[in-house]
Amino acid sequence: MKKFFRLVGVIISSLALVLVLSACGSKSLADQNVVTRAKRTNTITWGVKADTKLFGLMDVKNSHINGFEVDMAKAITKQILGPKGKAEFVQVTSSTRMPLLKNGNIDAIMATMTITPERLKQVDFSRSYFDAGQSLLVKKGSPVKNVRDLNHKGATVLGVVGSNSVQNVAKFAPKARVLQLSDYAQAMTALKSGQGEALTTDNGILAGMSVENPGYVLTGGAFTKEPYGIAINKNQPEFKRDLNQALTKVEQSGQYNRLLNKWFGNVPGMNVKEMER
Ligand code: GLU
């Protein structure tokens, strides 16, 4: 009988232990303290674009992603974790970045993402690290000179799912039809094959496309303000503070300006002197 009760006791206490352990483990990845985990693993995992020349573009030869945002993410990682800190990169698109962050697959998004009031309801942002503005890319010689020229039935504007650029078309050219592609590589292909009169997104992204495709030019200037921020999950005040402090250090050390010049210095239409901090 005694043995039986001892056995029951053991079973009950192991069940209790399992319950306690699973309760600890049930804290979802996105809720865990990012700074504590990053220090333990010596790694910050960043969501970056892989289809966006100048900001984040995959080099198919070695599968490395290169661009201004990749370099910035590396610099910020080293500021937070020290010189041996590792930045890992996960490829995102305008529509996958938010769910990947919310599910805890990435710690932060540095992917041409504008700080907007709608997005601030779902995620937090660092302060802005780049000032972009929405513009248009058209074929050289196109009659479209600015966004108002697209405000008629029969005009098709190309954009990317998950970008706020496609929503802005409804404000600036409400009569135009918007065709949303899944990423910027596909949107450029659609423009080249004549599926729309113009491709719309931020000027820096379009400048990168125009470098690759000299027959296509930016037109009409910037018609919105798009300040890019690093998006992180809510309830990560320590991470947000560290990111902002790291950003300040990267700016004050002159590294920010060096990276701006490295990526945008020779790009027609980008005035680096105006962008320097
Ligand atoms: N900055 C805009 C946005 O956050 C357009 C660029 C993009 O698609 O990432 O939606």
Residues whose N, C-alpha, C, O or C-beta is under 5 A from the ligand:
A	BS01	LIG	S94 A111 T112 M113 T114 G162 S163 N164 S165 T201 D202 E226
